[in-house]
Amino acid sequence: MAQTNVNIRIDEDLKREFDSLCQDLGLTMTTAFTVFAKTAVRRQGIPFEIAKNVPNAETIAASRKLRQ
C-alpha cells in the first residue's frame, strides 16, 4: 500500500506530551494517528465523544456557594 505524508499543526507543549504518552504506550505518534484514522473510518465517525466542557459536581457546588 502506498504511503503519503500528512502535516498538522499542533501546540508545541501538547505535541511533547502526546509524544511522551505514545512512547509510554510503545507507539510512535504516526502509529497513534493511524490507529485513530482507521478506527474513525471503521466507525464512520470520531471514535470518542466530543462534547462541551460540562462542569463536574464539585465545580457546580463551588459555583453555587459563590453565588450565595
N, C-alpha and C positions, 0 to 999 in steps of 0.2 A: 504494500500500500504506500502510495506517495505521501511524503511529509510536507508540511507547509509551516511557515512561521506566523505567529500571531503576536502582535505588540499591544500591550496595555499600559496605561498609566495608573500608578498606584502610589499612595502616600509612602514615603521612604520608611517611616517607622513601622507602618503596617506590613510592608514588604519584609522587613527584617524579622518581625515577629512571626509572620506566616512562614518564612523560610525556616526559622528555628523550629516551629511546630512540625513542619514537613520532615525535617531531619529527625526529630524525636519519633516520628511515626515510621521512619525508614523510607520516606518518599522524597522525590525531588518536587519542586514546585510544578514542573512540567507534568509529572505524573499526576499530581493532585488536580491540576486543571483538566487533564484528560479524563480522570475519573468523574469530575463534575460534569464535563460536557457529555460523556457517554450516558451518565445517569439522567441528565436533563433530556437528552434525545429519547432514551428508552421510556421515560415517564411522560414525555411530551409536555414538560413544564419544569420550573425551577424545583430542584429536589429538596427544598426546605421551605418553611413558611416565611413569607415576607409580610410583616405587619408593622403597624405603628408601634412606637415605643410606649407600651402601657405601663404605668407605674405599678409597683408591687404593693402589697398590703401595708408594709412598713412606711413607704413613701406617702401613701394615701393618708394614713393615720397622722403622720407628721404634718402634712398639709392642713388637715382638719384642725390640728392643735394650734397651728399658727394663725388660722382664721379666727379662732376663739379668742 
